[in-house]
């Protein structure tokens, strides 16, 4: 009977260790089970609180850390149907010209189907490094797709 008690004790140790680690790093053990998954209907890029572009697809958000320091590139890749707006091209041109608006602090805000923000990422010293326009054949019923990659010195997830 004592042997069974010891076996039970040792089977509980890993669970207790996981709980202690979760609490030590600011979480509660029950959080993992209650966290909701995120879904987004729209992705908005804002600068100084004003939306400059809206996207329908987040293709990739990449951040990296190496030995305590950021390792790059930290980048966000988004896509949308091509619009008549030139905001992304103008921002890229400002960067190429070396003007004060070349590097910008901006935010990527993700909205759900009801229009409620569900996540936000702040990008420090960012610029559009690549703008791609997809192929389109004359007479086609398809639309042009614009893909934008924004490189940033630092990307941080913040509260919405």
C-alpha positions as CSV (number, residue, x, y, z in Angstrom):
1,X,0.0,0.0,0.0
2,X,2.8,2.4,0.8
3,X,4.4,1.7,-2.6
4,X,1.2,2.8,-4.3
5,X,1.2,6.1,-2.3
6,X,4.8,6.8,-3.4
7,X,3.9,6.1,-7.1
8,X,1.0,8.5,-6.8
9,X,3.2,11.1,-5.3
10,X,5.8,10.8,-8.1
11,X,3.1,11.0,-10.8
12,X,1.9,14.3,-9.3
13,X,5.4,15.9,-9.3
14,X,5.5,16.8,-13.0
15,X,2.0,18.4,-12.8
16,X,3.0,20.4,-9.8
17,X,6.2,21.5,-11.5
18,X,4.3,22.7,-14.6
19,X,1.9,24.6,-12.4
20,X,4.8,26.3,-10.5
21,X,6.5,27.3,-13.8
22,X,3.2,28.7,-15.2
23,X,2.7,30.8,-12.0
24,X,6.4,31.9,-11.9
25,X,6.1,33.3,-15.5
26,X,3.0,35.2,-14.8
27,X,0.3,32.8,-15.8
28,X,-2.2,30.7,-14.0
29,X,-2.5,27.0,-14.7
30,X,-6.1,27.3,-15.8
31,X,-5.3,30.0,-18.3
32,X,-4.2,27.6,-21.0
33,X,-7.6,25.9,-20.9
34,X,-9.6,29.1,-21.0
35,X,-7.8,31.1,-23.6
36,X,-9.7,31.7,-26.8
37,X,-8.3,31.2,-30.2
38,X,-8.0,34.4,-32.3
39,X,-9.7,34.8,-35.6
40,X,-9.7,38.0,-37.7
41,X,-11.9,39.4,-40.4
42,X,-9.7,42.4,-41.2
43,X,-6.2,43.7,-40.5
44,X,-5.7,47.4,-40.3
45,X,-2.3,49.2,-40.4
46,X,-2.4,52.4,-38.4
47,X,0.1,55.3,-38.1
48,X,-0.4,57.9,-35.4
49,X,-3.8,56.5,-34.7
50,X,-5.0,56.8,-38.3
51,X,-5.7,53.8,-40.5
52,X,-3.6,54.0,-43.7
53,X,-4.4,50.6,-45.1
54,X,-6.7,47.6,-44.6
55,X,-5.8,44.0,-45.5
56,X,-7.8,40.8,-45.8
57,X,-4.9,38.3,-45.1
58,X,-2.0,38.1,-42.7
59,X,0.5,35.8,-44.5
60,X,3.2,35.9,-41.9
61,X,4.4,37.8,-38.8
62,X,7.9,37.0,-37.8
63,X,10.0,38.1,-34.8
64,X,13.2,36.7,-33.6
65,X,15.4,36.8,-30.5
66,X,19.0,35.7,-30.3
67,X,21.0,35.7,-27.0
68,X,18.7,38.4,-25.5
69,X,18.7,40.8,-28.4
70,X,16.4,41.1,-31.4
71,X,17.5,39.2,-34.5
72,X,15.9,40.2,-37.7
73,X,14.3,40.6,-39.8
74,X,11.2,41.3,-37.9
75,X,8.5,41.4,-40.6
76,X,4.8,41.3,-41.3
77,X,3.5,40.2,-44.7
78,X,-0.1,41.1,-45.6
79,X,-2.2,40.9,-48.7
80,X,-5.3,42.6,-50.0
81,X,-7.2,43.3,-53.2
82,X,-5.3,46.1,-55.0
83,X,-6.9,49.4,-54.3
84,X,-6.5,52.9,-55.9
85,X,-4.9,54.1,-52.7
86,X,-1.1,54.9,-52.8
87,X,-0.4,55.0,-49.1
88,X,1.9,52.0,-49.1
89,X,3.8,53.2,-52.2
90,X,4.1,56.7,-50.8
91,X,5.5,55.4,-47.5
92,X,8.0,53.2,-49.4
93,X,9.1,56.1,-51.6
94,X,9.6,58.3,-48.4
95,X,11.9,55.6,-47.1
96,X,13.8,55.4,-50.3
97,X,14.3,59.2,-50.4
98,X,15.6,59.1,-46.8
99,X,12.9,61.5,-45.5
100,X,11.7,61.8,-41.9
101,X,8.7,59.7,-42.7
102,X,10.7,56.8,-44.0
103,X,10.9,54.9,-40.7
104,X,7.6,55.0,-38.9
105,X,6.1,53.5,-35.8
106,X,2.9,51.8,-36.7
107,X,0.4,49.2,-35.4
108,X,-1.2,46.2,-36.9
109,X,-4.7,45.8,-35.4
110,X,-6.7,42.6,-36.0
111,X,-10.5,42.9,-36.0
112,X,-13.1,40.2,-35.7
113,X,-16.3,39.9,-37.7
114,X,-18.1,42.4,-35.4
115,X,-15.5,45.0,-35.8
116,X,-14.0,44.5,-32.4
117,X,-10.2,44.6,-32.1
118,X,-8.9,41.2,-31.0
119,X,-5.1,41.7,-31.2
120,X,-2.6,44.5,-31.7
121,X,1.1,44.5,-32.7
122,X,3.2,47.6,-32.4
123,X,6.0,47.9,-35.0
124,X,8.9,50.2,-34.2
125,X,11.0,51.9,-36.9
126,X,9.1,50.1,-39.7
127,X,9.0,50.5,-43.5
128,X,7.5,48.7,-46.4
129,X,10.4,46.7,-47.8
130,X,8.5,44.9,-50.5
131,X,5.3,45.6,-52.5
132,X,4.2,42.9,-54.9
133,X,1.3,43.1,-57.4
134,X,0.1,39.7,-58.6
135,X,-0.4,38.7,-62.3
136,X,-3.6,39.6,-64.1
137,X,-4.6,38.7,-67.7
138,X,-6.5,41.3,-69.8
139,X,-10.2,40.4,-69.8
140,X,-10.0,38.3,-66.7
141,X,-12.7,38.5,-64.1
142,X,-10.0,38.2,-61.4
143,X,-8.7,41.1,-59.3
144,X,-5.1,42.2,-58.7
145,X,-3.7,41.1,-55.3
146,X,-1.2,43.4,-53.6
147,X,1.2,41.8,-51.1
148,X,3.1,44.1,-48.7
149,X,6.1,43.1,-46.5
150,X,6.8,45.6,-43.7
151,X,10.2,45.2,-41.9
152,X,10.5,46.5,-38.4
153,X,13.3,47.0,-35.9
154,X,11.0,45.5,-33.2
155,X,7.5,44.0,-33.1
156,X,5.7,43.7,-29.8
157,X,2.2,42.4,-29.1
158,X,0.3,44.8,-26.9
159,X,-3.1,44.9,-25.2
160,X,-6.1,46.0,-27.4
